[in-house]
Amino acid sequence: MPNLDGGHYFLTVLAPVRTDFIQDAIPGRSRSHRAQLAQKLALMPVGKQTAASPEDAWPSPFSRNTLNHLARFVIIDGPAFNGRNSGDTIVSLIDGVDPLVPQPVDRFAHPYLVFAADLDAQHVDGDAAVRAYTDALWATMQPDLAIIFGHCVGFDGVTTADGFYDYIRRCQVETTMPFNDYWAHDELKAPPAPPKKVSKFSLAKLAVKLVGWAAGAWVVALLLDIILTKLHHGRVQLWAGWIVVHFGFWLLILLLVVALAAWIAYRYFMNKGQKPFPTAPNSDLPSILKSLFLQQHLTKLAIETQGASPAELHARFGAFLKAARPDDLTGPTQAAGECHAPALEIPK
Amino acid sequence: MTGQTTEEMIHLDLADIQGNIHRPYGRFGFPYTRHLFYNILRPEAGRAFIQGLRPRVTTAQPWDRDEGTGVVIKPQITLNLGLSYLGMRALNLPTSTLRQLPDEFIDGMHCRSEILGDVEGSAPEHWDPIWRDERKQRDREVHLWVSLSIGADAAGKPLPILDDWMTWLDGLVTASKGGVSLLDGHGKDGKSKWQDSCALMAPIGPNGAMVATPKEHLGFTDGISDPVFRGQFDPQAEALAAIGGGKIARGVYHEDTSWSALETGEFILGQVDEGQEFPVATQPAGFVRNGTFMVYRKLREDVPAFEAEMKRQAALWKQVTGETDDVAADETVRAKMVGRWSSGVPLIAAPTWADHQKIMEEYKDCLEIALRKPRDSKEAQRLAEYNKLLTGFRYGEDLDGGKCPFGAHIRRANPRDMLDPLLSDTVGSTTLTNRRRIMRRGLPYQEEGGEVGVIFMAICTSIFRQFEFIQQQWMSYGLDFEAGNDTCPLIGNRTQSKKHVIAAGPASNGTTFIAADLPEFVTTRGGEYFFLPSLSAIRMLAMGTIDPT
């Protein structure tokens, strides 16, 4: 399933936003769910995303779990409208299209809240990954979720982790084109070399071409037969007629075979597309955070030990390994939602 | 492709295009440039001032050679002008023209400082008063840029005609009766009324005459590789200059057939660009056609800090790589920062100091020919061969950065084919960099207090897409070069990273070297974005009629 790819789950949720009013006792002071939702999202802290973020920026609530790599809310008010399909003036004239009659415009009955997240699904099936994620979200940011999805249709009465999971699954749409930054390197390193021998695919192409030519020749023969019958050209007309009669049936069979082959090929490629790529090793968030931590401190060590003697280098690297504990994902490590590793004390 | 038919050739109206767009004057025998900046208080006075300048504006018209002596017949002095956004407003241009100008041009360089990496030592509060206070007072706004470029005598002094032209310009200001004023505020104390810049001179001409050199204050050879666009030169010269200066086509690389000139619209408005569209500037089209945008930037170079740091890095380089020769270590560290040896020879052509020395020996006649210009076709051909060595290279032959570090200055400024995802030693195109090229103009400056640097100018049709992208994504950031937050080791700021990684290669005996704790060498002293109007547009500005409809 494209939702699941390379050990990551790409969750896409489309929740319809309520179109009733948030009623106020004073007439004229009712508010729109869409507007309040947008305000809530605008007030969500985003943490220190870049070097330019303020030092005391509030961390994003999504950094309270270590399952999601990216999470995103977007409100979609409606589909884009590119204006009239103008087309070709002469064709429109022939088709009888009246340019003064308005064309239909696509509209949504509701705005939609999009929630998209890229989360860890290492060696588990997709359902289990989504369940673990919604449970983690409910445990760490329930008040925010209650406000946000409270502006959406059908969220009334959701008060438990079970209810939240059910709601998310009900609103989920398939992610058909996930973007994954991590992949199993060994299996995808080298793109397969173009096949040197004639592949099934090029054989199929050849077959389609042959059928095309045969069909073309048959049509020409048919036309010749019709024309020559009218002109009473005896011998040539006999030949053309013979072709039309004797090959028509076989041509029909051949066309059916090609259509069948095309359908099988289509199914084959679609099935291939549904198969997820294997889990990319060490692509879960705790491993990524640890590797970011190690990368920064190893760079620092490399700078400090440039030109050091082998003995000193050995000792310093040993001390680094002891302090940094490369295999220990629990710590020391970089916190989720931060863009720099914390300091590391290395006893000398 | 180099073999264009005459139908495909672009014939530019060179007499309608300002001359500084086509020619880096410094390399055409004009080692001095004086930059003057004016404020326009009353639109009608501004129009009259521009009308006064108009007859003397230098165009891009080709310069002929005297048939007898072969000497190029060129003006004694050149004049070019440009307008800032505030200048356009001060001239009362129509709202329909003003509101459609590019955002970054409307903002001006001061507002764009965070994007440009002008922070800390380069932040606007440290700029020269003219640029620091530009937006604080109506009568301190910089509206009009005028530059005069001029030759030098044997003693290295500007030719006396400069004084005559200054008197003439003063006369135009006086005639404006306070409607136009010349802005002071250059230099640290802000007392200077203009910004002078001048090539570094050396007594290497006949009888010890002073001759302009292509060096800047940090000791590097500057202005070697500039983009080449269609219609810039005649077809033969274009085909030659495109090797190294143009773009690389897709497919298997061949030096003689892969290069071609960039589309004209990347550098001149009203022409189709690399995106197969007209570059967006504003309305009406007739006002922007044959014009372009120019970035003016004063960059201070901290020579003592640079020298001290290079000494420190060279000592460490010897320790880490086992290099024993002092000169080789010093020169190599410098070259690894820039991507070229101080002579200008690229690291791709000469990865080690020994390789460089060999090339210098082989082409030693070319350095002299380059300074005095070739005398005959044989010398011209020899110089062309040397120039091809300087510019006609690609990064597909240095996939791991072992010769030229990924983060080196020239690799950041123009990554050539290195961003091609299919790059290999035989294949690679410049598709992803063709829309990020700038023409660089400018000369070194030296001030009374001892401050030195360069007056840097970049010419392109989109400051946002070309200059600002290079400055922000490539000079001030390292993701495209697998270098994280590292900035350009030469001109970058050091707020996020102070290091430059030099990948293992032939010059380092196979050892990776990290040049760490680099201080800031280059800091911004101010600048602005200008529109360089065509001669037709200058006429419209003088008339005050931009859109007659």
Interface residues (C-beta under 8 A of the other chain):
Chain A: A51 A52 T299 A302 I303 Q306 G307
Chain B: E114 L316 Q319 V320 N485 T495 Q496 K499 F513 I514 A516 D517
